[in-house]
Amino acid sequence: MRALAGFIMRGRSAAALVAAAAAALFWLFPPFLVASGAVVALATLRRGAAEGGLLMLLAGLGAVALSGLALGTPWPMLKVLLACWLPLWLLALILRATVSLTRTVQVAAVMALLGVVGFYLLLGDPAVWWSAILANWRQELTTLALQQGTDPATLGQLLGLLEGWAPYLPGQTVSAALLFVLLALFLGRWWQALLFNPGGFGGEARELRLGQPLALLALSLFAGALLSDWPPLINLALVLGTLYTVQGVALVHALVAKLHLSPAWLLLFYLLLLPFLSQLVMALGLVDAWADFRTRIRPRPRSS
């Protein structure tokens, strides 16, 4: 990773090449989009707004051109990059100015909540918008299913499931974009630490705290969503749930470091606990706003 980060920092051309190639590979393996965003974050953190913006332009043109050749149209790639790279660039600028990961993630929370509101303002009822899209797909998918010998009833069940998912599309979409942005920002910050401040990112990430006001807002949204079952509240709650899952992960890393536990515990956490009990991790992150486990738990002495 250090070698890759060093290559990216060689110059604008190298950074644009890596970012464009990784973004284009997103269509084969979606996590590559995180790597592409990390390049933008690293350049912006290290060299400022103008350099980060110019890199986005150059790498974006390259990624759009490559995707256009592969997909036959450049628009899907352009939409993905605008939705992901632009907020990432803004957050990288905030992190560069404040040198505070906590403050930056709090701003990301506000941006994500506004993104859900904007979804409703621009598209209206997501169920109606999504149903119109599915109606356009239905005939094409039915014809394709018949050509391949697939039972149309199975396709109908799948489309029914997608229609049922429609009310929660804003929260799921914004949460996915938020998770991408944070992962790319963290990766870019880690690369920066590898090159210029070895070990710095670990301590910074382990101290991530989103604060009690945001936790109170999250609890209010969760309670309102449970009591009313109103999709807009549920979508807003989904976004903050994603953020507090991130804080729960940071807390687990902090406790493992404080207790001097084996890295194998983190491996078990990522393989077993996080995929299947992410709500428990989110609850841990919320409770930490008041419990402050990092302070309460005493460091474990190192074994000699």
Buried (B, 14 or more C-beta within 10 A) or exposed (E): EEEBBEEBBEEBEBBBBBBBBBBBBBBEEEEBBBBBBBBBBBBBBBBEBEBBBBBBEBBBBBBBBBBBEEEEEBEBBBEBBEBBBBBBBBBBBBBBEEEBBBBBBBBBBEBBBEBBBEBBEEEEEBBEBBBEEBEEEEEEBBEEBEEEEEEEEEBBEEBEEBBEEBBBBBBBBBBBBBBBBBBBBBBBBBBBBBBEEEEBBBEBBBBBBBBEEBBEBBBBBBEBBEEEEEBBBBBBBBBBBBBBBBBBBBBBBBBBBBEEEEEEBBEEBEEEBBEEEBEEBBBBBBBBBEEEBBEEEEEEEEEE
